[in-house]
Amino acid sequence: MSAHALGSRERFPEELWLEIVNQLPHKSRLRISVVDHTLRRISRPFLFSHFCLIPYAPSATSIDGDIEPVCHDPDMQLSQIEHLEFKTSPEIAPLIHTLDIRPWNLYDSRREKRVDSPFLILDMLFSRLSLFVRLHTVRAYNIIFTHIGLVNLCGLPALTHLEVNGCTVTDYVDEPSLDLHRISNATLGHSGRSSRSGLDPWIRLIDVNHVVELVLEIPSQLWGSMPALIPEFPHVTRLHLHKPWCQVSLPISVIVPILLKFPSVTDLSLARCHTEYQTPYPPLLPNIQHFFGSFAFLSLIICQPTLTSIGISNLRGGRELDFVRNSQSNVRSVSLFSPLDDLEEFSLWLGMFPCLERFHIRSYDDVGCQLFTEIAPFLYDLIHSPSLSISLDSLRIFWGKGNCEDVSSSEEEDDTSEEDEDEDEQPGDHINGDETKISLREKSRLTKAEAVAGLRSLMAKFRALSCLEIQGHAFLFHAFRRSDGTIKEEIIVTARDFNRFSNGNDSDDEE
C-alpha cells in the first residue's frame, strides 16, 4: 500500500476501509496491520476471525469405526492450551467468527502412555464456548460433545452454519431448551460403522423449517434406514447426498425415498449411484434446476423442464445415454468430470443439447481417456465439428496436467492470422466407420499454426462464443471476447511435445 494511500486514509470512510481489508488475504492483513495505527485498528478484527483447535491426536480406528483419541505429547499439549487461552481471552473471543475442531496427528512420535486425559483441551473449549458471541460457523470432526458443550453450542447467538462429521453426544437428553433453531446451513456426517445413533441428536436439534442447505454424508449401509430417521425439510433448496468414496455405488431405490423428504430442492449434488429401473421415475421428484452426480440418476430427471445445468462425474453408455440423447432437454450448461471414450462421443455430447450455452470438460488421460491421447486429432475434430451449438457461450476443455512452456513467437502469430476462411467443412469428414476414422487421423496432423488458426476461426464463426479455452500437456489456447467485440488471447505451446502428439509432422520445427 502506497504512502499516498496511507496519507489519504482520513478522506475515506471507515466502512470502505473495512470492505477493502475484508477482501485481502490473511498475509496481506498481517502486513498492513504493522504499517499504520489506523489500519492496525481496522484490520484487527479480521486477523483473529478464525480459530482452529486440535484437541488431541486420533489413533487407529476402533473396531466399530469410531476414532479413539490419544493425548498430544507434552509440548504439543502445552502449545494447544496456550492457543486456546489466547483465543478465549476477553479481547479476542468476540472477534472469532469461525471455529474448526479437528483431531490431527501433527507429529509422527511414539505413542507412550500419557498422564493427561485426551479430552482435557476439549473440555476447556466446551466450557468457554459462550465467550464466542459472534461465532457463526462451527466445524467439528470426530469429536464427542459433552452435555455442557452442547448447551453452550445451542446458546451461541450468531451461529448459522454447523458442520458435524463423525461427532456424537454423550448422555444426550432430549430437552426442549436445547435447540439449534438458527442453523440455516448444516452438514451432518456419520463416519462410524456402528449405528445411526450418532446422527439422531443433530437431526432433532436443528429446526427443519429454517434449514435451506443440507449436506448428508452417510456410509452406504445406513442409507436404507435414513428415510425413517429424517423428517421432511420443506425449505431446503440445496441438497448434497454424499458417502465415502471407498464404498460401493448406491441403488437409486435407496436414494429416491430420501430425496422425497426435500420437496423444494433445486440444486442437487449426489453420490455415485446405479440404477435398476427400466423406466424413469414418475414426475414426483422435486423440480431440480442444477444437478451434479451420477449419469445413472441423470437419466431419471433429464426430462424435467426446470433442469438447466448438469455436472456428470462418471459417464455410462447404453440405454441411459440413448434416453438422455433423445430427451430434448432444456439443459444450457454441461460440465463433464470423466474421460470420454473417443472423438465420436465428444461430438455426440456437443450435439445432444440444442440450447447448450456452456460446455466444460475436465479429464485426465492417466485414467484411460483415449480422446485426448493425441492433441492434433482432437483439435482437428473440434475445429471442424458440425455439432457446436450456435448459442454456445463458453467452451473449456482441460486434460492432463497442462504443464506448458511459452514458446509462441511473433512469426507464428503472423502465419496464423489469415486462415479464418478454412472453417467450411467437407461433407465426408464426420461419416461413421473405421475407415473414416483412419482417414480423419491422417488429415489431422495439424501444425501449431494450423491449430491456432482453426481455433481463432471458431471465435470468428460463433459470435456468441465469449470464452474458448483448450488446455493439455503441450497446448494451451485461451481466447476471451471483450464487451467491445475484441478478443484477448493467450497461446502457449510446448513445441517438442506438440510435434510428438501430431505424429512428428509439425512444420514449425523447420522455421
C-alpha positions as CSV (number, residue, x, y, z in Angstrom):
1,M,0.0,0.0,0.0
2,S,1.5,3.3,-1.1
3,A,2.4,6.2,1.2
4,H,-0.1,8.4,-0.6
5,A,-2.9,6.0,0.2
6,L,-1.9,5.9,3.8
7,G,-1.7,9.7,3.9
8,S,-5.2,10.0,2.4
9,R,-6.9,7.4,4.6
10,E,-8.8,10.1,6.5
11,R,-10.7,11.0,3.3
12,F,-12.1,7.5,3.0
13,P,-15.0,6.4,5.2
14,E,-14.1,3.6,7.6
15,E,-16.8,1.4,6.0
16,L,-14.8,1.5,2.8
17,W,-11.6,0.5,4.5
18,L,-13.4,-2.4,6.2
19,E,-14.6,-3.6,2.8
20,I,-11.1,-3.3,1.4
21,V,-9.4,-5.2,4.3
22,N,-12.1,-7.8,4.2
23,Q,-11.1,-8.7,0.6
24,L,-7.4,-9.1,1.4
25,P,-5.7,-12.4,2.0
26,H,-4.7,-13.1,5.6
27,K,-0.9,-12.4,4.9
28,S,-1.7,-9.0,3.5
29,R,-3.8,-8.2,6.5
30,L,-0.8,-9.0,8.7
31,R,1.4,-6.8,6.7
32,I,-0.8,-3.7,6.8
33,S,-1.5,-4.2,10.5
34,V,2.1,-3.2,11.3
35,V,2.2,-0.3,8.9
36,D,-0.2,2.2,10.4
37,H,-2.1,2.6,13.7
38,T,-5.4,3.2,12.0
39,L,-5.0,0.3,9.6
40,R,-4.0,-1.9,12.6
41,R,-7.2,-1.0,14.4
42,I,-9.3,-1.6,11.2
43,S,-7.6,-4.9,10.3
44,R,-7.5,-6.3,13.9
45,P,-11.0,-8.0,13.8
46,F,-10.0,-9.8,10.6
47,L,-6.7,-11.1,11.9
48,F,-8.4,-13.3,14.6
49,S,-11.7,-14.2,12.8
50,H,-10.7,-17.9,12.6
51,F,-9.9,-20.4,15.3
52,C,-8.7,-23.9,14.6
53,L,-8.2,-26.2,17.7
54,I,-6.6,-29.6,17.6
55,P,-7.7,-31.1,20.9
56,Y,-6.0,-34.5,20.6
57,A,-4.5,-36.9,18.1
58,P,-6.5,-39.7,16.6
59,S,-5.1,-43.2,17.0
60,A,-6.0,-46.3,14.9
61,T,-9.7,-46.6,14.2
62,S,-11.6,-48.9,16.6
63,I,-13.5,-52.0,15.6
64,D,-16.8,-50.1,15.2
65,G,-15.3,-47.5,13.0
66,D,-15.0,-44.7,15.6
67,I,-11.8,-42.7,16.2
68,E,-10.1,-43.4,19.5
69,P,-8.4,-40.2,20.9
70,V,-4.8,-40.1,22.1
71,C,-3.3,-37.2,24.1
72,H,-0.7,-35.0,22.5
73,D,2.9,-35.1,23.5
74,P,3.6,-32.6,26.3
75,D,5.0,-29.8,24.1
76,M,2.1,-30.0,21.7
77,Q,-0.4,-30.2,24.6
78,L,1.0,-27.1,26.1
79,S,1.0,-25.3,22.8
80,Q,-2.7,-26.0,22.2
81,I,-3.6,-24.9,25.7
82,E,-1.8,-21.6,25.2
83,H,-3.5,-21.2,21.9
84,L,-6.9,-21.8,23.5
85,E,-6.2,-19.4,26.3
86,F,-5.3,-16.7,23.8
87,K,-8.4,-17.2,21.6
88,T,-10.7,-17.3,24.5
89,S,-9.4,-14.1,26.1
90,P,-11.9,-11.2,26.6
91,E,-10.3,-9.2,23.8
92,I,-10.0,-11.9,21.2
93,A,-13.0,-14.1,21.7
94,P,-15.6,-11.6,20.4
95,L,-13.6,-11.4,17.2
96,I,-13.9,-15.1,16.4
97,H,-16.3,-15.9,13.5
98,T,-15.4,-19.5,12.6
99,L,-14.3,-22.4,14.7
100,D,-12.7,-25.6,13.5
101,I,-12.3,-28.5,15.9
102,R,-10.4,-31.4,14.3
103,P,-8.1,-34.1,15.8
104,W,-4.9,-34.3,13.9
105,N,-1.6,-36.1,14.0
106,L,0.9,-33.3,14.0
107,Y,4.0,-35.4,14.8
108,D,4.9,-38.9,14.0
109,S,6.0,-39.6,17.5
110,R,5.8,-42.8,19.6
111,R,2.6,-43.2,21.5
112,E,3.8,-43.6,25.0
113,K,1.3,-43.6,27.8
114,R,0.1,-40.0,28.6
115,V,-0.8,-38.8,32.1
116,D,-3.3,-36.2,31.0
117,S,-6.8,-37.1,29.6
118,P,-7.0,-36.7,25.9
119,F,-10.3,-34.7,26.5
120,L,-8.6,-32.1,28.7
121,I,-8.4,-29.4,25.9
122,L,-11.8,-30.3,24.5
123,D,-13.4,-29.8,27.9
124,M,-11.7,-26.5,28.3
125,L,-13.1,-25.3,25.0
126,F,-16.6,-26.5,25.7
127,S,-16.7,-24.6,29.0
128,R,-15.7,-21.4,27.2
129,L,-17.8,-21.6,24.0
130,S,-20.2,-19.0,25.3
131,L,-17.5,-16.4,25.0
132,F,-17.7,-16.5,21.2
133,V,-20.6,-14.2,20.9
134,R,-20.1,-13.6,17.1
135,L,-19.3,-17.1,16.1
136,H,-21.4,-18.0,13.1
137,T,-19.7,-21.2,11.8
138,V,-18.6,-24.3,13.7
139,R,-17.0,-27.3,12.0
140,A,-16.3,-30.4,14.2
141,Y,-14.8,-33.7,13.1
142,N,-14.8,-37.0,15.0
143,I,-15.2,-35.5,18.5
144,I,-17.6,-36.2,21.4
145,F,-19.7,-33.3,22.6
146,T,-20.3,-33.3,26.4
147,H,-23.6,-32.0,27.8
148,I,-22.0,-28.7,28.8
149,G,-20.5,-28.4,25.3
150,L,-23.9,-29.0,23.7
151,V,-25.6,-26.5,26.0
152,N,-23.1,-23.8,25.2
153,L,-23.2,-24.6,21.4
154,C,-27.0,-24.2,21.4
155,G,-26.6,-20.9,23.3
156,L,-24.4,-19.2,20.7
157,P,-26.5,-16.2,19.5
158,A,-25.0,-15.8,16.0
159,L,-24.5,-19.5,15.0
160,T,-26.0,-20.2,11.5
161,H,-23.6,-22.8,9.9
162,L,-22.9,-26.1,11.5
163,E,-20.8,-29.0,10.2
164,V,-20.5,-32.1,12.4
165,N,-18.9,-35.1,10.8
166,G,-18.5,-38.2,12.9
167,C,-19.5,-36.4,16.0
168,T,-21.5,-37.9,18.9
169,V,-23.1,-36.6,22.1
170,T,-22.5,-38.2,25.5
171,D,-25.6,-38.7,27.6
172,Y,-27.9,-36.9,25.2
173,V,-31.2,-35.9,26.8
174,D,-34.0,-34.5,24.5
175,E,-34.6,-31.2,26.4
176,P,-36.9,-28.6,24.9
177,S,-34.4,-25.9,25.9
178,L,-31.7,-27.4,23.7
179,D,-32.1,-26.5,20.1
180,L,-30.1,-25.1,17.1
181,H,-33.0,-23.2,15.6
182,R,-30.8,-20.5,14.0
183,I,-29.0,-23.1,11.8
184,S,-29.6,-22.4,8.1
185,N,-26.7,-24.4,6.6
186,A,-25.9,-27.8,8.1
187,T,-23.6,-30.7,7.3
188,L,-24.4,-34.0,9.1
189,G,-21.9,-36.8,8.7
190,H,-21.6,-40.2,10.4
191,S,-18.3,-41.8,9.9
192,G,-18.6,-44.7,12.3
193,R,-19.8,-48.2,11.2
194,S,-21.7,-49.0,14.4
195,S,-25.1,-47.4,14.2
196,R,-27.1,-44.4,13.1
197,S,-27.4,-43.1,16.7
198,G,-24.7,-40.5,16.1
199,L,-27.0,-38.5,13.8
200,D,-30.1,-38.6,15.9
201,P,-29.3,-35.7,18.3
202,W,-28.3,-33.4,15.5
203,I,-31.4,-34.0,13.4
204,R,-33.5,-33.4,16.5
205,L,-31.6,-30.2,17.4
206,I,-31.8,-28.3,14.1
207,D,-35.0,-26.6,13.0
208,V,-36.2,-28.3,9.8
209,N,-38.2,-25.2,8.9
210,H,-35.1,-23.0,9.0
211,V,-32.5,-25.1,7.1
212,V,-32.1,-24.1,3.4
213,E,-28.9,-26.0,2.6
214,L,-28.1,-29.5,3.9
215,V,-25.2,-31.9,3.4
216,L,-25.7,-35.6,4.4
217,E,-22.5,-37.7,4.5
218,I,-23.6,-41.2,5.4
219,P,-21.9,-44.6,4.9
220,S,-23.7,-46.9,2.4
221,Q,-25.0,-49.4,5.0
222,L,-27.0,-46.6,6.7
223,W,-28.8,-45.2,3.7
224,G,-31.6,-47.7,3.8
225,S,-32.7,-46.6,7.2
226,M,-32.4,-42.8,6.5
227,P,-36.0,-42.2,5.3
228,A,-37.3,-43.3,8.7
229,L,-34.7,-41.2,10.5
230,I,-35.0,-37.8,8.9
231,P,-38.1,-35.6,8.9
232,E,-39.3,-33.6,5.9
233,F,-37.2,-30.4,5.3
234,P,-39.7,-28.2,3.4
235,H,-37.4,-25.3,2.7
236,V,-34.1,-26.9,1.8
237,T,-33.1,-25.7,-1.7
238,R,-29.6,-27.1,-1.9
239,L,-29.1,-30.7,-1.0
240,H,-25.9,-32.8,-1.1
241,L,-26.1,-36.5,-0.6
242,H,-22.6,-37.9,-0.2
243,K,-20.9,-41.0,1.1
244,P,-17.3,-42.2,1.5
245,W,-15.6,-42.7,-1.9
246,C,-14.2,-46.1,-1.0
247,Q,-17.7,-47.6,-0.8
248,V,-19.9,-49.1,-3.4
249,S,-22.4,-47.2,-5.5
250,L,-25.9,-46.8,-4.1
251,P,-29.0,-48.1,-5.8
252,I,-31.5,-45.4,-6.8
253,S,-34.2,-47.3,-4.9
254,V,-32.4,-46.1,-1.7
255,I,-31.8,-42.5,-2.8
256,V,-35.3,-41.6,-4.1
257,P,-37.2,-42.1,-0.8
258,I,-34.6,-39.7,0.8
259,L,-35.0,-37.2,-1.9
260,L,-38.7,-37.1,-1.5
261,K,-38.1,-35.6,2.0
262,F,-36.9,-32.4,0.3
263,P,-39.7,-31.2,-1.9
264,S,-38.2,-27.7,-2.5
265,V,-34.8,-28.8,-3.7
266,T,-33.5,-27.0,-6.8
267,D,-29.8,-27.8,-6.5
268,L,-28.9,-31.5,-6.1
269,S,-25.4,-33.0,-5.6
270,L,-25.5,-36.7,-5.5
271,A,-23.1,-39.5,-4.6
272,R,-22.3,-42.3,-7.0
273,C,-25.3,-44.5,-7.6
274,H,-26.5,-47.2,-10.0
275,T,-30.0,-47.8,-11.3
276,E,-32.0,-51.0,-11.5
277,Y,-35.1,-49.4,-13.2
278,Q,-36.2,-49.9,-16.8
279,T,-38.2,-46.6,-17.0
280,P,-37.7,-43.2,-15.5
281,Y,-39.3,-42.2,-12.3
282,P,-42.8,-40.6,-12.5
283,P,-42.8,-36.8,-12.1
284,L,-43.0,-36.8,-8.3
285,L,-39.4,-35.7,-7.7
286,P,-38.5,-32.1,-6.8
287,N,-38.2,-29.6,-9.7
288,I,-34.4,-29.7,-9.9
289,Q,-32.6,-26.9,-11.7
290,H,-28.9,-27.8,-11.1
291,F,-27.7,-31.3,-10.8
292,F,-24.2,-32.8,-10.1
293,G,-23.6,-36.5,-9.8
294,S,-24.0,-39.9,-11.4
295,F,-25.0,-40.3,-15.0
296,A,-27.4,-43.1,-13.9
297,F,-29.5,-40.7,-11.9
298,L,-29.4,-38.0,-14.6
299,S,-31.4,-40.3,-16.9
300,L,-34.3,-40.2,-14.4
301,I,-34.5,-36.4,-14.2
302,I,-33.4,-35.3,-17.7
303,C,-36.9,-34.7,-18.9
304,Q,-37.7,-32.2,-16.1
305,P,-38.4,-28.8,-17.8
306,T,-36.7,-26.9,-14.9
307,L,-33.3,-28.7,-15.4
308,T,-30.8,-26.2,-16.9
309,S,-27.4,-27.2,-15.5
310,I,-25.7,-30.6,-15.1
311,G,-22.4,-31.9,-13.9
312,I,-21.5,-35.5,-14.5
313,S,-18.8,-37.3,-12.6
314,N,-18.9,-40.7,-14.4
315,L,-20.3,-41.4,-17.8
316,R,-22.1,-44.5,-18.9
317,G,-23.4,-45.6,-22.3
318,G,-26.1,-47.9,-23.5
319,R,-29.8,-47.4,-22.7
320,E,-29.3,-44.4,-20.4
321,L,-27.2,-42.5,-22.9
322,D,-29.8,-43.1,-25.6
323,F,-32.5,-41.8,-23.3
324,V,-30.6,-38.6,-22.5
325,R,-29.8,-38.0,-26.2
326,N,-33.5,-38.3,-27.1
327,S,-34.8,-36.3,-24.2
328,Q,-35.0,-32.8,-25.9
329,S,-33.8,-31.3,-22.7
330,N,-33.6,-27.6,-21.8
331,V,-30.1,-28.0,-20.4
332,R,-27.9,-25.0,-21.1
333,S,-24.8,-25.9,-19.1
334,V,-22.9,-29.2,-19.1
335,S,-19.7,-30.0,-17.1
336,L,-18.1,-33.4,-17.5
337,F,-15.6,-34.7,-15.0
338,S,-15.0,-38.0,-16.6
339,P,-13.0,-39.2,-19.7
340,L,-14.8,-39.5,-23.0
341,D,-14.2,-42.7,-25.0
342,D,-13.4,-41.3,-28.4
343,L,-13.9,-38.4,-30.8
344,E,-17.4,-39.6,-31.9
345,E,-18.6,-39.4,-28.2
346,F,-17.3,-35.9,-27.9
347,S,-19.2,-34.8,-30.9
348,L,-22.3,-36.6,-29.6
349,W,-22.2,-34.6,-26.3
350,L,-21.8,-31.4,-28.2
351,G,-24.9,-32.0,-30.2
352,M,-27.0,-33.6,-27.5
353,F,-28.5,-30.4,-26.1
354,P,-30.0,-27.9,-28.6
355,C,-29.9,-25.0,-26.1
356,L,-26.3,-25.6,-24.9
357,E,-24.5,-22.4,-23.8
358,R,-21.7,-23.7,-21.6
359,F,-19.7,-26.9,-22.1
360,H,-16.8,-27.8,-19.9
361,I,-14.7,-31.0,-19.8
362,R,-12.1,-31.8,-17.1
363,S,-10.4,-35.1,-17.8
364,Y,-7.1,-36.9,-17.2
365,D,-5.5,-39.2,-19.7
366,D,-4.0,-41.2,-16.9
367,V,-7.3,-42.8,-16.1
368,G,-7.8,-44.4,-19.6
369,C,-9.0,-41.4,-21.6
370,Q,-8.5,-42.1,-25.3
371,L,-9.9,-38.9,-26.6
372,F,-7.0,-36.7,-25.5
373,T,-4.2,-39.1,-26.2
374,E,-3.2,-37.1,-29.2
375,I,-3.6,-33.3,-29.3
376,A,-3.8,-32.9,-33.1
377,P,-6.6,-35.3,-33.9
378,F,-8.7,-33.8,-31.1
379,L,-8.1,-30.2,-32.3
380,Y,-8.9,-31.2,-35.8
381,D,-12.2,-32.7,-34.8
382,L,-13.1,-29.7,-32.7
383,I,-12.3,-27.1,-35.3
384,H,-14.3,-28.9,-38.0
385,S,-17.1,-30.1,-35.7
386,P,-20.7,-29.5,-37.1
387,S,-22.1,-30.1,-33.6
388,L,-21.3,-26.8,-32.0
389,S,-24.4,-25.0,-30.9
390,I,-24.8,-21.5,-32.3
391,S,-25.8,-20.4,-28.8
392,L,-22.6,-21.7,-27.2
393,D,-21.1,-19.1,-24.9
394,S,-18.3,-20.9,-23.2
395,L,-16.2,-23.9,-24.2
396,R,-13.5,-25.1,-21.8
397,I,-11.6,-28.4,-22.1
398,F,-8.8,-29.4,-19.7
399,W,-6.9,-32.7,-19.7
400,G,-3.8,-34.0,-18.1
401,K,-1.5,-31.8,-16.0
402,G,-1.3,-28.9,-18.5
403,N,2.4,-28.1,-17.9
404,C,3.4,-25.9,-20.8
405,E,6.2,-23.6,-21.7
406,D,5.5,-20.4,-23.5
407,V,7.4,-20.8,-26.8
408,S,5.0,-18.9,-29.0
409,S,6.6,-16.3,-31.3
410,S,5.5,-13.3,-33.4
411,E,6.3,-15.3,-36.6
412,E,3.8,-18.0,-35.6
413,E,1.1,-15.4,-34.9
414,D,1.7,-13.7,-38.2
415,D,1.5,-17.0,-40.1
416,T,-1.9,-17.8,-38.5
417,S,-3.7,-14.5,-38.8
418,E,-5.1,-15.0,-42.3
419,E,-6.5,-18.5,-42.1
420,D,-10.0,-17.7,-40.9
421,E,-11.7,-19.0,-44.1
422,D,-10.8,-22.7,-43.6
423,E,-13.8,-23.2,-41.5
424,D,-16.1,-24.6,-44.3
425,E,-16.0,-28.3,-43.8
426,Q,-16.0,-31.1,-46.3
427,P,-19.2,-33.2,-46.1
428,G,-17.4,-36.5,-45.6
429,D,-15.4,-35.6,-42.5
430,H,-17.9,-37.0,-40.0
431,I,-19.1,-40.2,-41.7
432,N,-19.1,-43.0,-39.2
433,G,-16.9,-46.1,-39.7
434,D,-13.4,-47.3,-39.0
435,E,-12.1,-46.3,-42.5
436,T,-13.2,-42.7,-42.0
437,K,-11.6,-42.6,-38.5
438,I,-8.3,-43.6,-40.1
439,S,-8.7,-41.0,-42.8
440,L,-9.6,-38.4,-40.2
441,R,-6.4,-39.2,-38.2
442,E,-4.3,-38.9,-41.4
443,K,-5.8,-35.5,-42.1
444,S,-5.4,-34.3,-38.5
445,R,-1.7,-33.9,-38.5
446,L,-2.0,-30.2,-37.7
447,T,0.9,-27.8,-37.3
448,K,0.8,-25.5,-34.4
449,A,0.0,-22.6,-36.7
450,E,-3.0,-24.5,-38.2
451,A,-4.3,-25.4,-34.8
452,V,-4.2,-21.8,-33.5
453,A,-5.7,-20.5,-36.8
454,G,-8.5,-23.0,-36.6
455,L,-9.4,-22.1,-33.0
456,R,-9.3,-18.5,-33.9
457,S,-11.8,-19.2,-36.7
458,L,-14.1,-20.8,-34.2
459,M,-14.2,-17.5,-32.3
460,A,-14.9,-15.7,-35.5
461,K,-17.6,-18.0,-36.7
462,F,-19.5,-18.4,-33.4
463,R,-20.3,-14.8,-32.3
464,A,-22.0,-15.9,-29.1
465,L,-18.8,-17.7,-28.0
466,S,-17.2,-15.4,-25.4
467,C,-14.7,-17.9,-23.9
468,L,-12.8,-20.7,-25.6
469,E,-10.1,-22.5,-23.6
470,I,-8.3,-25.7,-24.6
471,Q,-5.5,-26.9,-22.3
472,G,-3.4,-30.0,-22.2
473,H,0.1,-31.3,-21.7
474,A,1.6,-29.4,-24.7
475,F,-1.0,-26.9,-25.8
476,L,-2.9,-24.0,-24.2
477,F,-5.2,-21.7,-26.2
478,H,-7.4,-19.3,-24.3
479,A,-9.5,-16.7,-26.1
480,F,-11.9,-14.2,-24.3
481,R,-14.2,-11.9,-26.2
482,R,-14.4,-8.5,-24.6
483,S,-17.6,-6.4,-24.4
484,D,-16.4,-4.3,-27.3
485,G,-16.1,-7.3,-29.5
486,T,-12.3,-7.5,-29.5
487,I,-10.6,-10.8,-28.4
488,K,-7.9,-11.3,-25.9
489,E,-5.7,-14.4,-26.4
490,E,-3.2,-16.5,-24.6
491,I,-1.3,-19.1,-26.6
492,I,1.2,-21.5,-25.0
493,V,2.7,-24.4,-26.9
494,T,5.4,-26.9,-25.9
495,A,6.9,-27.4,-29.4
496,R,8.6,-30.8,-28.8
497,D,5.5,-32.4,-27.2
498,F,3.2,-31.0,-29.8
499,N,5.4,-32.4,-32.6
500,R,5.3,-35.8,-30.9
501,F,1.5,-35.7,-30.4
502,S,0.9,-34.6,-34.0
503,N,2.9,-37.6,-35.3
504,G,6.1,-35.7,-35.9
505,N,4.6,-33.7,-38.7
506,D,4.9,-30.1,-37.4
507,S,6.4,-27.8,-40.0
508,D,7.2,-25.2,-37.4
509,D,10.4,-27.1,-36.5
510,E,11.8,-26.1,-39.8
511,E,11.5,-22.4,-39.1
